[in-house]
Structure formats: C-alpha cells, structure tokens
C-alpha cells in the first residue's frame, strides 16, 4: 500500500494516466507552478488541502485528530490521515475507568 502522492496533470487533450490498483486521482490544484493531482487509496487514507495562512489552532487540531502534514508549497499544505493507523491508535488507548465511590466507614 503506497502513501498518497502528487503527480502532474497531463496536458489538455491527453488521456489521464491510470492509477495503480485501488488508487484514485483527485485534483490538487497548483503545486510549484503546475497543476497536480493527488493519487491515493481512499479506503486507507484521507487527504486534505489547506490554502493560505493557517492558524496554530487549526494545525494543533489537525495533529490531535490524526492528520500529518506531508507537503507544502508556500501557503499550500497537503495533510494526510492514515485510517488504519488512526483506528489502531484508538484501540491502543487506555479506556478511562471511573473511580469507585467508597461506601463510608464499615461498622463491625
């Protein structure tokens, strides 16, 4: 299983390249002055693009919810989230156990 990656969009009138098995390509906009698309397996990964200035609050929120910053081009950012790793991480987290209430002193 490959990680999501950017690739150049073929010139107008040229047939789009096929993706490896299970992957799809979606438009990614301008990257380094060229139109690009992101190829990824949407069953395994999620991809998000942030354009323009991004606040630290947004970045912290993305990171805390499992997103990883993968590529930047000036103000453009490509973030990915691995669905399987996220699910496994949630399974590995300890489940909080509520504290037991004491019933008061015992009288013998």
Biopython code that builds the backbone (N, CA, C, O; Angstrom):
import numpy as np
from Bio.PDB.StructureBuilder import StructureBuilder

atoms = [
    (1, "UNK", "N", (0.851, -1.173, 0.000)),
    (1, "UNK", "CA", (0.000, 0.000, 0.000)),
    (1, "UNK", "C", (0.899, 1.239, 0.000)),
    (1, "UNK", "O", (1.766, 1.390, 0.861)),
    (2, "UNK", "N", (0.682, 2.106, -0.961)),
    (2, "UNK", "CA", (1.505, 3.304, -1.087)),
    (2, "UNK", "C", (0.881, 4.468, -0.343)),
    (2, "UNK", "O", (-0.327, 4.509, -0.108)),
    (3, "UNK", "N", (1.728, 5.405, 0.019)),
    (3, "UNK", "CA", (1.272, 6.658, 0.620)),
    (3, "UNK", "C", (0.704, 7.542, -0.489)),
    (3, "UNK", "O", (1.080, 7.382, -1.651)),
    (4, "UNK", "N", (-0.193, 8.471, -0.153)),
    (4, "UNK", "CA", (-0.671, 9.417, -1.160)),
    (4, "UNK", "C", (0.499, 10.210, -1.751)),
    (4, "UNK", "O", (1.473, 10.501, -1.057)),
    (5, "UNK", "N", (0.395, 10.554, -3.033)),
    (5, "UNK", "CA", (1.464, 11.299, -3.691)),
    (5, "UNK", "C", (0.865, 12.225, -4.743)),
    (5, "UNK", "O", (-0.209, 11.964, -5.285)),
    (6, "UNK", "N", (1.581, 13.310, -5.019)),
    (6, "UNK", "CA", (1.175, 14.245, -6.068)),
    (6, "UNK", "C", (1.828, 13.844, -7.373)),
    (6, "UNK", "O", (2.956, 13.352, -7.402)),
    (7, "UNK", "N", (1.097, 14.063, -8.448)),
    (7, "UNK", "CA", (1.661, 13.845, -9.777)),
    (7, "UNK", "C", (1.100, 14.912, -10.701)),
    (7, "UNK", "O", (0.021, 15.455, -10.461)),
    (8, "UNK", "N", (1.841, 15.205, -11.758)),
    (8, "UNK", "CA", (1.433, 16.240, -12.710)),
    (8, "UNK", "C", (0.177, 15.813, -13.450)),
    (8, "UNK", "O", (-0.005, 14.637, -13.768)),
    (9, "UNK", "N", (-0.679, 16.774, -13.718)),
    (9, "UNK", "CA", (-1.872, 16.520, -14.526)),
    (9, "UNK", "C", (-1.434, 16.514, -15.986)),
    (9, "UNK", "O", (-0.686, 17.400, -16.400)),
    (10, "UNK", "N", (-1.875, 15.547, -16.770)),
    (10, "UNK", "CA", (-1.485, 15.533, -18.188)),
    (10, "UNK", "C", (-2.053, 16.756, -18.919)),
    (10, "UNK", "O", (-3.092, 17.287, -18.526)),
    (11, "UNK", "N", (-1.381, 17.193, -19.967)),
    (11, "UNK", "CA", (-1.873, 18.340, -20.739)),
    (11, "UNK", "C", (-3.276, 18.074, -21.286)),
    (11, "UNK", "O", (-3.687, 16.928, -21.469)),
    (12, "UNK", "N", (-3.992, 19.160, -21.539)),
    (12, "UNK", "CA", (-5.352, 19.034, -22.067)),
    (12, "UNK", "C", (-5.326, 18.257, -23.384)),
    (12, "UNK", "O", (-4.466, 18.487, -24.235)),
    (13, "UNK", "N", (-6.266, 17.347, -23.539)),
    (13, "UNK", "CA", (-6.349, 16.534, -24.738)),
    (13, "UNK", "C", (-5.586, 15.215, -24.632)),
    (13, "UNK", "O", (-5.728, 14.343, -25.489)),
    (14, "UNK", "N", (-4.785, 15.070, -23.594)),
    (14, "UNK", "CA", (-4.041, 13.824, -23.388)),
    (14, "UNK", "C", (-4.801, 13.011, -22.348)),
    (14, "UNK", "O", (-5.229, 13.548, -21.326)),
    (15, "UNK", "N", (-4.965, 11.735, -22.603)),
    (15, "UNK", "CA", (-5.712, 10.865, -21.685)),
    (15, "UNK", "C", (-5.046, 10.830, -20.310)),
    (15, "UNK", "O", (-3.821, 10.819, -20.193)),
    (16, "UNK", "N", (-5.876, 10.814, -19.287)),
    (16, "UNK", "CA", (-5.366, 10.729, -17.916)),
    (16, "UNK", "C", (-4.685, 9.389, -17.697)),
    (16, "UNK", "O", (-5.115, 8.363, -18.225)),
    (17, "UNK", "N", (-3.619, 9.414, -16.911)),
    (17, "UNK", "CA", (-2.924, 8.167, -16.597)),
    (17, "UNK", "C", (-3.765, 7.368, -15.612)),
    (17, "UNK", "O", (-4.447, 7.939, -14.761)),
    (18, "UNK", "N", (-3.714, 6.057, -15.728)),
    (18, "UNK", "CA", (-4.426, 5.229, -14.775)),
    (18, "UNK", "C", (-3.621, 5.147, -13.481)),
    (18, "UNK", "O", (-2.409, 5.364, -13.469)),
    (19, "UNK", "N", (-4.304, 4.838, -12.419)),
    (19, "UNK", "CA", (-3.667, 4.693, -11.108)),
    (19, "UNK", "C", (-3.433, 3.219, -10.828)),
    (19, "UNK", "O", (-4.134, 2.359, -11.360)),
    (20, "UNK", "N", (-2.438, 2.930, -9.985)),
    (20, "UNK", "CA", (-2.247, 1.539, -9.573)),
    (20, "UNK", "C", (-3.499, 1.009, -8.888)),
    (20, "UNK", "O", (-4.315, 1.795, -8.408)),
    (21, "UNK", "N", (-3.664, -0.292, -8.835)),
    (21, "UNK", "CA", (-4.853, -0.930, -8.283)),
    (21, "UNK", "C", (-5.324, -0.353, -6.962)),
    (21, "UNK", "O", (-4.550, -0.247, -6.010)),
    (22, "UNK", "N", (-6.590, 0.016, -6.906)),
    (22, "UNK", "CA", (-7.199, 0.516, -5.691)),
    (22, "UNK", "C", (-7.033, 2.004, -5.459)),
    (22, "UNK", "O", (-7.683, 2.562, -4.576)),
    (23, "UNK", "N", (-6.174, 2.663, -6.232)),
    (23, "UNK", "CA", (-5.960, 4.097, -6.051)),
    (23, "UNK", "C", (-6.834, 4.902, -6.993)),
    (23, "UNK", "O", (-7.260, 4.422, -8.044)),
    (24, "UNK", "N", (-7.090, 6.141, -6.589)),
    (24, "UNK", "CA", (-7.829, 7.090, -7.415)),
    (24, "UNK", "C", (-7.052, 8.389, -7.442)),
    (24, "UNK", "O", (-6.222, 8.636, -6.567)),
    (25, "UNK", "N", (-7.311, 9.218, -8.433)),
    (25, "UNK", "CA", (-6.662, 10.526, -8.524)),
    (25, "UNK", "C", (-7.723, 11.613, -8.396)),
    (25, "UNK", "O", (-8.802, 11.521, -8.980)),
    (26, "UNK", "N", (-7.396, 12.639, -7.626)),
    (26, "UNK", "CA", (-8.282, 13.785, -7.425)),
    (26, "UNK", "C", (-7.477, 15.055, -7.685)),
    (26, "UNK", "O", (-6.274, 15.077, -7.423)),
    (27, "UNK", "N", (-8.112, 16.118, -8.195)),
    (27, "UNK", "CA", (-7.387, 17.373, -8.428)),
    (27, "UNK", "C", (-6.789, 17.920, -7.128)),
    (27, "UNK", "O", (-7.409, 17.864, -6.066)),
    (28, "UNK", "N", (-5.578, 18.447, -7.243)),
    (28, "UNK", "CA", (-4.894, 19.016, -6.079)),
    (28, "UNK", "C", (-4.566, 20.491, -6.275)),
    (28, "UNK", "O", (-4.026, 21.125, -5.369)),
    (29, "UNK", "N", (-4.886, 21.051, -7.449)),
    (29, "UNK", "CA", (-4.605, 22.465, -7.694)),
    (29, "UNK", "C", (-3.162, 22.705, -8.088)),
    (29, "UNK", "O", (-2.461, 21.791, -8.523)),
    (30, "UNK", "N", (-2.725, 23.956, -7.928)),
    (30, "UNK", "CA", (-1.365, 24.346, -8.314)),
    (30, "UNK", "C", (-0.353, 23.947, -7.246)),
    (30, "UNK", "O", (-0.531, 24.244, -6.065)),
    (31, "UNK", "N", (0.701, 23.276, -7.672)),
    (31, "UNK", "CA", (1.826, 22.916, -6.806)),
    (31, "UNK", "C", (3.090, 23.224, -7.583)),
    (31, "UNK", "O", (3.306, 22.673, -8.662)),
    (32, "UNK", "N", (3.921, 24.094, -7.048)),
    (32, "UNK", "CA", (5.173, 24.500, -7.687)),
    (32, "UNK", "C", (4.916, 24.987, -9.113)),
    (32, "UNK", "O", (5.689, 24.707, -10.029)),
    (33, "UNK", "N", (3.815, 25.719, -9.280)),
    (33, "UNK", "CA", (3.504, 26.337, -10.566)),
    (33, "UNK", "C", (2.864, 25.426, -11.598)),
    (33, "UNK", "O", (2.658, 25.846, -12.737)),
    (34, "UNK", "N", (2.546, 24.199, -11.235)),
    (34, "UNK", "CA", (1.930, 23.255, -12.184)),
    (34, "UNK", "C", (0.661, 22.666, -11.585)),
    (34, "UNK", "O", (0.544, 22.502, -10.371)),
    (35, "UNK", "N", (-0.281, 22.355, -12.461)),
    (35, "UNK", "CA", (-1.487, 21.668, -11.999)),
    (35, "UNK", "C", (-1.104, 20.244, -11.591)),
    (35, "UNK", "O", (-0.351, 19.564, -12.287)),
    (36, "UNK", "N", (-1.631, 19.819, -10.465)),
    (36, "UNK", "CA", (-1.296, 18.491, -9.957)),
    (36, "UNK", "C", (-2.553, 17.771, -9.513)),
    (36, "UNK", "O", (-3.612, 18.373, -9.338)),
    (37, "UNK", "N", (-2.410, 16.482, -9.338)),
    (37, "UNK", "CA", (-3.475, 15.677, -8.759)),
    (37, "UNK", "C", (-2.845, 14.777, -7.700)),
    (37, "UNK", "O", (-1.660, 14.451, -7.761)),
    (38, "UNK", "N", (-3.659, 14.390, -6.739)),
    (38, "UNK", "CA", (-3.174, 13.500, -5.690)),
    (38, "UNK", "C", (-3.723, 12.109, -5.973)),
    (38, "UNK", "O", (-4.920, 11.941, -6.206)),
    (39, "UNK", "N", (-2.849, 11.122, -5.952)),
    (39, "UNK", "CA", (-3.256, 9.731, -6.152)),
    (39, "UNK", "C", (-3.167, 9.030, -4.804)),
    (39, "UNK", "O", (-2.148, 9.105, -4.117)),
    (40, "UNK", "N", (-4.252, 8.346, -4.433)),
    (40, "UNK", "CA", (-4.283, 7.675, -3.136)),
    (40, "UNK", "C", (-5.393, 6.650, -3.098)),
    (40, "UNK", "O", (-6.307, 6.669, -3.922)),
    (41, "UNK", "N", (-5.302, 5.760, -2.136)),
    (41, "UNK", "CA", (-6.334, 4.754, -1.907)),
    (41, "UNK", "C", (-7.251, 5.300, -0.820)),
    (41, "UNK", "O", (-6.873, 5.342, 0.351)),
    (42, "UNK", "N", (-8.436, 5.713, -1.196)),
    (42, "UNK", "CA", (-9.329, 6.361, -0.228)),
    (42, "UNK", "C", (-9.849, 5.401, 0.838)),
    (42, "UNK", "O", (-10.402, 5.843, 1.845)),
    (43, "UNK", "N", (-9.684, 4.104, 0.636)),
    (43, "UNK", "CA", (-10.045, 3.161, 1.705)),
    (43, "UNK", "C", (-9.040, 3.238, 2.843)),
    (43, "UNK", "O", (-9.377, 2.946, 3.991)),
    (44, "UNK", "N", (-7.813, 3.626, 2.534)),
    (44, "UNK", "CA", (-6.738, 3.645, 3.525)),
    (44, "UNK", "C", (-6.421, 5.059, 4.031)),
    (44, "UNK", "O", (-6.112, 5.240, 5.209)),
    (45, "UNK", "N", (-6.495, 6.052, 3.150)),
    (45, "UNK", "CA", (-6.067, 7.400, 3.508)),
    (45, "UNK", "C", (-7.150, 8.444, 3.263)),
    (45, "UNK", "O", (-8.040, 8.270, 2.430)),
    (46, "UNK", "N", (-7.043, 9.518, 4.009)),
    (46, "UNK", "CA", (-7.811, 10.733, 3.759)),
    (46, "UNK", "C", (-6.794, 11.809, 3.415)),
    (46, "UNK", "O", (-5.690, 11.816, 3.959)),
    (47, "UNK", "N", (-7.155, 12.717, 2.517)),
    (47, "UNK", "CA", (-6.263, 13.801, 2.103)),
    (47, "UNK", "C", (-7.015, 15.113, 2.242)),
    (47, "UNK", "O", (-8.175, 15.227, 1.846)),
    (48, "UNK", "N", (-6.332, 16.109, 2.812)),
    (48, "UNK", "CA", (-6.923, 17.442, 2.951)),
    (48, "UNK", "C", (-5.905, 18.470, 2.478)),
    (48, "UNK", "O", (-4.704, 18.327, 2.709)),
    (49, "UNK", "N", (-6.401, 19.504, 1.814)),
    (49, "UNK", "CA", (-5.547, 20.606, 1.371)),
    (49, "UNK", "C", (-5.960, 21.863, 2.113)),
    (49, "UNK", "O", (-7.144, 22.196, 2.176)),
    (50, "UNK", "N", (-4.991, 22.555, 2.670)),
    (50, "UNK", "CA", (-5.229, 23.848, 3.306)),
    (50, "UNK", "C", (-4.521, 24.894, 2.466)),
    (50, "UNK", "O", (-3.353, 24.733, 2.114)),
    (51, "UNK", "N", (-5.225, 25.956, 2.150)),
    (51, "UNK", "CA", (-4.672, 27.013, 1.303)),
    (51, "UNK", "C", (-4.618, 28.303, 2.101)),
    (51, "UNK", "O", (-5.556, 28.623, 2.831)),
    (52, "UNK", "N", (-3.543, 29.036, 1.969)),
    (52, "UNK", "CA", (-3.418, 30.315, 2.660)),
    (52, "UNK", "C", (-2.891, 30.141, 4.078)),
    (52, "UNK", "O", (-2.461, 29.060, 4.479)),
    (53, "UNK", "N", (-2.938, 31.228, 4.812)),
    (53, "UNK", "CA", (-2.397, 31.221, 6.174)),
    (53, "UNK", "C", (-3.231, 30.334, 7.082)),
    (53, "UNK", "O", (-4.459, 30.408, 7.074)),
    (54, "UNK", "N", (-2.567, 29.497, 7.863)),
    (54, "UNK", "CA", (-3.246, 28.567, 8.761)),
    (54, "UNK", "C", (-2.843, 28.880, 10.190)),
    (54, "UNK", "O", (-1.654, 28.984, 10.493)),
    (55, "UNK", "N", (-3.819, 29.029, 11.066)),
    (55, "UNK", "CA", (-3.520, 29.357, 12.460)),
    (55, "UNK", "C", (-2.953, 28.143, 13.193)),
    (55, "UNK", "O", (-3.145, 27.001, 12.776)),
    (56, "UNK", "N", (-2.259, 28.411, 14.277)),
    (56, "UNK", "CA", (-1.702, 27.324, 15.087)),
    (56, "UNK", "C", (-2.823, 26.489, 15.686)),
    (56, "UNK", "O", (-2.646, 25.290, 15.901)),
    (57, "UNK", "N", (-3.967, 27.092, 15.958)),
    (57, "UNK", "CA", (-5.115, 26.355, 16.496)),
    (57, "UNK", "C", (-5.577, 25.291, 15.500)),
    (57, "UNK", "O", (-5.876, 24.161, 15.887)),
    (58, "UNK", "N", (-5.635, 25.654, 14.223)),
    (58, "UNK", "CA", (-6.033, 24.696, 13.182)),
    (58, "UNK", "C", (-4.993, 23.587, 13.070)),
    (58, "UNK", "O", (-5.344, 22.410, 13.003)),
    (59, "UNK", "N", (-3.723, 23.957, 13.051)),
    (59, "UNK", "CA", (-2.650, 22.959, 12.949)),
    (59, "UNK", "C", (-2.722, 21.998, 14.134)),
    (59, "UNK", "O", (-2.650, 20.784, 13.949)),
    (60, "UNK", "N", (-2.864, 22.530, 15.349)),
    (60, "UNK", "CA", (-2.954, 21.682, 16.540)),
    (60, "UNK", "C", (-4.162, 20.753, 16.464)),
    (60, "UNK", "O", (-4.077, 19.588, 16.853)),
    (61, "UNK", "N", (-5.285, 21.265, 15.965)),
    (61, "UNK", "CA", (-6.486, 20.440, 15.811)),
    (61, "UNK", "C", (-6.295, 19.320, 14.807)),
    (61, "UNK", "O", (-6.748, 18.196, 15.022)),
    (62, "UNK", "N", (-5.619, 19.633, 13.705)),
    (62, "UNK", "CA", (-5.352, 18.602, 12.688)),
    (62, "UNK", "C", (-4.466, 17.507, 13.290)),
    (62, "UNK", "O", (-4.762, 16.320, 13.151)),
    (63, "UNK", "N", (-3.402, 17.899, 13.946)),
    (63, "UNK", "CA", (-2.458, 16.925, 14.521)),
    (63, "UNK", "C", (-3.154, 16.081, 15.586)),
    (63, "UNK", "O", (-2.971, 14.864, 15.626)),
    (64, "UNK", "N", (-3.946, 16.713, 16.444)),
    (64, "UNK", "CA", (-4.594, 15.964, 17.528)),
    (64, "UNK", "C", (-5.652, 14.998, 17.014)),
    (64, "UNK", "O", (-6.039, 14.071, 17.726)),
    (65, "UNK", "N", (-6.126, 15.201, 15.789)),
    (65, "UNK", "CA", (-7.115, 14.275, 15.240)),
    (65, "UNK", "C", (-6.503, 13.306, 14.218)),
    (65, "UNK", "O", (-7.216, 12.705, 13.414)),
    (66, "UNK", "N", (-5.164, 13.165, 14.263)),
    (66, "UNK", "CA", (-4.514, 12.132, 13.471)),
    (66, "UNK", "C", (-3.970, 12.542, 12.117)),
    (66, "UNK", "O", (-3.476, 11.688, 11.381)),
    (67, "UNK", "N", (-4.041, 13.822, 11.759)),
    (67, "UNK", "CA", (-3.538, 14.272, 10.467)),
    (67, "UNK", "C", (-2.044, 14.544, 10.546)),
    (67, "UNK", "O", (-1.535, 14.957, 11.588)),
    (68, "UNK", "N", (-1.338, 14.309, 9.431)),
    (68, "UNK", "CA", (0.097, 14.580, 9.322)),
    (68, "UNK", "C", (0.337, 15.510, 8.141)),
    (68, "UNK", "O", (-0.162, 15.271, 7.042)),
    (69, "UNK", "N", (1.103, 16.567, 8.373)),
    (69, "UNK", "CA", (1.481, 17.468, 7.285)),
    (69, "UNK", "C", (2.509, 16.762, 6.428)),
    (69, "UNK", "O", (3.556, 16.350, 6.928)),
    (70, "UNK", "N", (2.223, 16.615, 5.128)),
    (70, "UNK", "CA", (3.126, 15.884, 4.239)),
    (70, "UNK", "C", (3.854, 16.780, 3.254)),
    (70, "UNK", "O", (5.047, 16.587, 3.019)),
    (71, "UNK", "N", (3.167, 17.758, 2.672)),
    (71, "UNK", "CA", (3.798, 18.605, 1.661)),
    (71, "UNK", "C", (3.380, 20.052, 1.855)),
    (71, "UNK", "O", (2.269, 20.346, 2.296)),
    (72, "UNK", "N", (4.306, 20.953, 1.513)),
    (72, "UNK", "CA", (3.968, 22.378, 1.498)),
    (72, "UNK", "C", (4.515, 22.995, 0.221)),
    (72, "UNK", "O", (5.513, 22.537, -0.335)),
    (73, "UNK", "N", (3.852, 24.026, -0.222)),
    (73, "UNK", "CA", (4.303, 24.833, -1.357)),
    (73, "UNK", "C", (3.847, 26.246, -1.058)),
    (73, "UNK", "O", (2.740, 26.644, -1.421)),
    (74, "UNK", "N", (4.703, 26.997, -0.397)),
    (74, "UNK", "CA", (4.295, 28.331, 0.050)),
    (74, "UNK", "C", (3.174, 28.176, 1.056)),
    (74, "UNK", "O", (3.333, 27.468, 2.051)),
    (75, "UNK", "N", (2.028, 28.830, 0.816)),
    (75, "UNK", "CA", (0.918, 28.731, 1.766)),
    (75, "UNK", "C", (0.060, 27.471, 1.603)),
    (75, "UNK", "O", (-0.848, 27.234, 2.400)),
    (76, "UNK", "N", (0.344, 26.665, 0.577)),
    (76, "UNK", "CA", (-0.434, 25.443, 0.346)),
    (76, "UNK", "C", (0.115, 24.301, 1.188)),
    (76, "UNK", "O", (1.328, 24.124, 1.305)),
    (77, "UNK", "N", (-0.789, 23.536, 1.766)),
    (77, "UNK", "CA", (-0.388, 22.397, 2.585)),
    (77, "UNK", "C", (-1.216, 21.180, 2.204)),
    (77, "UNK", "O", (-2.423, 21.281, 1.982)),
    (78, "UNK", "N", (-0.553, 20.022, 2.130)),
    (78, "UNK", "CA", (-1.259, 18.761, 1.916)),
    (78, "UNK", "C", (-1.104, 17.932, 3.192)),
    (78, "UNK", "O", (0.010, 17.624, 3.615)),
    (79, "UNK", "N", (-2.224, 17.581, 3.787)),
    (79, "UNK", "CA", (-2.255, 16.774, 5.006)),
    (79, "UNK", "C", (-2.841, 15.419, 4.655)),
    (79, "UNK", "O", (-3.737, 15.325, 3.816)),
    (80, "UNK", "N", (-2.335, 14.355, 5.300)),
    (80, "UNK", "CA", (-2.925, 13.033, 5.113)),
    (80, "UNK", "C", (-3.230, 12.410, 6.470)),
    (80, "UNK", "O", (-2.612, 12.732, 7.485)),
    (81, "UNK", "N", (-4.197, 11.517, 6.448)),
    (81, "UNK", "CA", (-4.527, 10.750, 7.653)),
    (81, "UNK", "C", (-4.695, 9.301, 7.235)),
    (81, "UNK", "O", (-5.472, 8.979, 6.336)),
    (82, "UNK", "N", (-3.953, 8.439, 7.903)),
    (82, "UNK", "CA", (-3.999, 7.005, 7.645)),
    (82, "UNK", "C", (-5.138, 6.424, 8.483)),
    (82, "UNK", "O", (-5.051, 6.377, 9.710)),
    (83, "UNK", "N", (-6.187, 5.990, 7.827)),
    (83, "UNK", "CA", (-7.371, 5.489, 8.545)),
    (83, "UNK", "C", (-7.047, 4.279, 9.425)),
    (83, "UNK", "O", (-7.552, 4.169, 10.542)),
    (84, "UNK", "N", (-6.202, 3.369, 8.920)),
    (84, "UNK", "CA", (-5.860, 2.166, 9.689)),
    (84, "UNK", "C", (-5.042, 2.523, 10.922)),
    (84, "UNK", "O", (-5.315, 2.026, 12.014)),
    (85, "UNK", "N", (-4.040, 3.381, 10.753)),
    (85, "UNK", "CA", (-3.211, 3.782, 11.891)),
    (85, "UNK", "C", (-4.049, 4.507, 12.935)),
    (85, "UNK", "O", (-3.843, 4.327, 14.136)),
    (86, "UNK", "N", (-4.990, 5.322, 12.481)),
    (86, "UNK", "CA", (-5.866, 6.039, 13.408)),
    (86, "UNK", "C", (-6.710, 5.054, 14.213)),
    (86, "UNK", "O", (-6.832, 5.192, 15.430)),
    (87, "UNK", "N", (-7.290, 4.064, 13.544)),
    (87, "UNK", "CA", (-8.120, 3.072, 14.239)),
    (87, "UNK", "C", (-7.290, 2.261, 15.226)),
    (87, "UNK", "O", (-7.727, 2.020, 16.352)),
    (88, "UNK", "N", (-6.101, 1.839, 14.817)),
    (88, "UNK", "CA", (-5.238, 1.071, 15.717)),
    (88, "UNK", "C", (-4.802, 1.917, 16.913)),
    (88, "UNK", "O", (-4.728, 1.416, 18.035)),
    (89, "UNK", "N", (-4.516, 3.180, 16.676)),
    (89, "UNK", "CA", (-4.142, 4.078, 17.763)),
    (89, "UNK", "C", (-5.257, 4.243, 18.775)),
    (89, "UNK", "O", (-5.011, 4.315, 19.979)),
    (90, "UNK", "N", (-6.477, 4.302, 18.285)),
    (90, "UNK", "CA", (-7.621, 4.423, 19.194)),
    (90, "UNK", "C", (-7.814, 3.147, 20.005)),
    (90, "UNK", "O", (-8.209, 3.208, 21.169)),
    (91, "UNK", "N", (-7.540, 1.998, 19.406)),
    (91, "UNK", "CA", (-7.667, 0.731, 20.131)),
    (91, "UNK", "C", (-6.598, 0.602, 21.215)),
    (91, "UNK", "O", (-6.838, 0.003, 22.263)),
    (92, "UNK", "N", (-5.419, 1.166, 20.958)),
    (92, "UNK", "CA", (-4.317, 1.070, 21.914)),
    (92, "UNK", "C", (-4.458, 2.030, 23.096)),
    (92, "UNK", "O", (-3.783, 1.868, 24.113)),
    (93, "UNK", "N", (-5.334, 3.030, 22.962)),
    (93, "UNK", "CA", (-5.504, 3.992, 24.058)),
    (93, "UNK", "C", (-6.169, 3.328, 25.244)),
    (93, "UNK", "O", (-7.130, 2.577, 25.076)),
    (94, "UNK", "N", (-5.671, 3.596, 26.444)),
    (94, "UNK", "CA", (-6.346, 3.028, 27.618)),
    (94, "UNK", "C", (-7.730, 3.652, 27.788)),
    (94, "UNK", "O", (-7.921, 4.849, 27.573)),
    (95, "UNK", "N", (-8.666, 2.832, 28.170)),
    (95, "UNK", "CA", (-10.032, 3.305, 28.403)),
    (95, "UNK", "C", (-10.108, 3.823, 29.837)),
    (95, "UNK", "O", (-9.765, 3.101, 30.773)),
    (96, "UNK", "N", (-10.552, 5.063, 30.018)),
    (96, "UNK", "CA", (-10.636, 5.576, 31.375)),
    (96, "UNK", "C", (-11.678, 4.802, 32.182)),
    (96, "UNK", "O", (-12.781, 4.537, 31.704)),
    (97, "UNK", "N", (-11.313, 4.451, 33.395)),
    (97, "UNK", "CA", (-12.207, 3.712, 34.278)),
    (97, "UNK", "C", (-12.689, 4.672, 35.346)),
    (97, "UNK", "O", (-11.876, 5.314, 36.011)),
    (98, "UNK", "N", (-14.002, 4.782, 35.524)),
    (98, "UNK", "CA", (-14.490, 5.707, 36.537)),
    (98, "UNK", "C", (-14.050, 5.269, 37.932)),
    (98, "UNK", "O", (-13.969, 4.077, 38.226)),
    (99, "UNK", "N", (-13.771, 6.240, 38.773)),
    (99, "UNK", "CA", (-13.358, 5.943, 40.144)),
    (99, "UNK", "C", (-14.526, 5.351, 40.907)),
    (99, "UNK", "O", (-15.670, 5.772, 40.736)),
    (100, "UNK", "N", (-14.236, 4.388, 41.739)),
    (100, "UNK", "CA", (-15.279, 3.766, 42.561)),
    (100, "UNK", "C", (-15.519, 4.619, 43.800)),
    (100, "UNK", "O", (-14.576, 5.122, 44.411)),
    (101, "UNK", "N", (-16.765, 4.773, 44.157)),
    (101, "UNK", "CA", (-17.101, 5.537, 45.357)),
    (101, "UNK", "C", (-17.036, 4.606, 46.561)),
    (101, "UNK", "O", (-17.500, 3.466, 46.532)),
    (102, "UNK", "N", (-16.456, 5.131, 47.589)),
    (102, "UNK", "CA", (-16.405, 4.360, 48.835)),
    (102, "UNK", "C", (-17.748, 4.510, 49.542)),
    (102, "UNK", "O", (-18.391, 5.557, 49.487)),
    (103, "UNK", "N", (-18.136, 3.462, 50.187)),
    (103, "UNK", "CA", (-19.446, 3.444, 50.836)),
    (103, "UNK", "C", (-19.404, 4.030, 52.253)),
    (103, "UNK", "O", (-20.411, 3.959, 52.957)),
    (104, "UNK", "N", (-18.339, 4.576, 52.675)),
    (104, "UNK", "CA", (-18.261, 5.113, 54.034)),
    (104, "UNK", "C", (-17.638, 4.095, 54.973)),
    (104, "UNK", "O", (-17.339, 2.972, 54.566)),
    (105, "UNK", "N", (-17.444, 4.477, 56.213)),
    (105, "UNK", "CA", (-16.771, 3.568, 57.142)),
    (105, "UNK", "C", (-17.632, 2.331, 57.440)),
    (105, "UNK", "O", (-18.858, 2.395, 57.522)),
    (106, "UNK", "N", (-16.939, 1.228, 57.594)),
    (106, "UNK", "CA", (-17.642, -0.021, 57.954)),
    (106, "UNK", "C", (-17.750, -0.117, 59.475)),
    (106, "UNK", "O", (-16.805, 0.179, 60.206)),
    (107, "UNK", "N", (-18.866, -0.517, 59.902)),
    (107, "UNK", "CA", (-19.083, -0.715, 61.339)),
    (107, "UNK", "C", (-19.176, -2.208, 61.569)),
    (107, "UNK", "O", (-19.976, -2.908, 60.947)),
    (108, "UNK", "N", (-18.329, -2.684, 62.487)),
    (108, "UNK", "CA", (-18.284, -4.114, 62.750)),
    (108, "UNK", "C", (-19.316, -4.544, 63.744)),
    (108, "UNK", "O", (-19.404, -5.728, 64.070)),
]
sb = StructureBuilder()
sb.init_structure("model")
sb.init_model(0)
sb.init_chain("A")
sb.init_seg("    ")
for serial, (resi, resn, name, xyz) in enumerate(atoms, 1):
    if name == "N":
        sb.init_residue(resn, " ", resi, " ")
    sb.init_atom(name, np.array(xyz, "f"), 0.0, 1.0, " ", f" {name:<3s}", serial, name[0])
structure = sb.get_structure()
